[in-house]
Amino acid sequence: MEYKVIPFIPSINRNKENSTQVAQQLEDIIANYTNQGWQYIRLESVQTYIVPDQGCFGLGAKPGFTAYRQMLVFGK
């Protein structure tokens, strides 16, 4: 089986939109890849660690942190 994994980064205008728009974005992506012959499998959450940035001579240093990314998984 062949797999395709793509990031899902929904965006909405917090003053005008709600979770319905996020669902529509997800539905559009799934429909687009289905039309290309891919089968939607699932939405995965991937935990990543962003390494600290030491800055130049310690100036502007930024601490590391954990981030979560949503990935759509398709198969063929």
Contacts in CASP RR format, 6 or more apart in sequence:
PFRMAT RR
TARGET T0000
AUTHOR 0000-0000-0000
METHOD contacts of the structure
MODEL  1
MEYKVIPFIPSINRNKENSTQVAQQLEDIIANYTNQGWQYIRLESVQTYI
VPDQGCFGLGAKPGFTAYRQMLVFGK
1 75 0 8 1.000
1 76 0 8 1.000
2 75 0 8 1.000
2 76 0 8 1.000
3 41 0 8 1.000
3 73 0 8 1.000
3 74 0 8 1.000
3 75 0 8 1.000
3 76 0 8 1.000
4 33 0 8 1.000
4 38 0 8 1.000
4 73 0 8 1.000
4 74 0 8 1.000
4 75 0 8 1.000
4 76 0 8 1.000
5 44 0 8 1.000
5 71 0 8 1.000
5 72 0 8 1.000
5 73 0 8 1.000
5 74 0 8 1.000
6 29 0 8 1.000
6 33 0 8 1.000
6 71 0 8 1.000
6 72 0 8 1.000
6 74 0 8 1.000
7 69 0 8 1.000
7 70 0 8 1.000
7 71 0 8 1.000
7 72 0 8 1.000
8 25 0 8 1.000
8 26 0 8 1.000
8 29 0 8 1.000
8 43 0 8 1.000
8 70 0 8 1.000
8 71 0 8 1.000
8 72 0 8 1.000
9 69 0 8 1.000
9 70 0 8 1.000
10 21 0 8 1.000
10 22 0 8 1.000
10 25 0 8 1.000
10 26 0 8 1.000
11 25 0 8 1.000
12 18 0 8 1.000
12 21 0 8 1.000
12 22 0 8 1.000
26 43 0 8 1.000
26 72 0 8 1.000
29 72 0 8 1.000
30 40 0 8 1.000
30 72 0 8 1.000
33 40 0 8 1.000
33 72 0 8 1.000
33 74 0 8 1.000
34 40 0 8 1.000
37 76 0 8 1.000
38 74 0 8 1.000
38 75 0 8 1.000
38 76 0 8 1.000
39 74 0 8 1.000
39 75 0 8 1.000
39 76 0 8 1.000
40 72 0 8 1.000
40 73 0 8 1.000
40 74 0 8 1.000
41 73 0 8 1.000
41 74 0 8 1.000
41 75 0 8 1.000
42 73 0 8 1.000
43 70 0 8 1.000
43 71 0 8 1.000
43 72 0 8 1.000
43 73 0 8 1.000
44 70 0 8 1.000
44 71 0 8 1.000
44 72 0 8 1.000
44 73 0 8 1.000
45 68 0 8 1.000
45 69 0 8 1.000
45 70 0 8 1.000
45 71 0 8 1.000
46 68 0 8 1.000
46 69 0 8 1.000
46 70 0 8 1.000
46 71 0 8 1.000
47 66 0 8 1.000
47 67 0 8 1.000
47 68 0 8 1.000
48 66 0 8 1.000
48 67 0 8 1.000
48 68 0 8 1.000
48 69 0 8 1.000
49 64 0 8 1.000
49 65 0 8 1.000
49 66 0 8 1.000
49 67 0 8 1.000
50 64 0 8 1.000
50 65 0 8 1.000
50 66 0 8 1.000
50 67 0 8 1.000
51 64 0 8 1.000
52 61 0 8 1.000
52 62 0 8 1.000
52 63 0 8 1.000
52 64 0 8 1.000
53 60 0 8 1.000
53 61 0 8 1.000
53 62 0 8 1.000
53 64 0 8 1.000
54 61 0 8 1.000
55 61 0 8 1.000
55 62 0 8 1.000
END
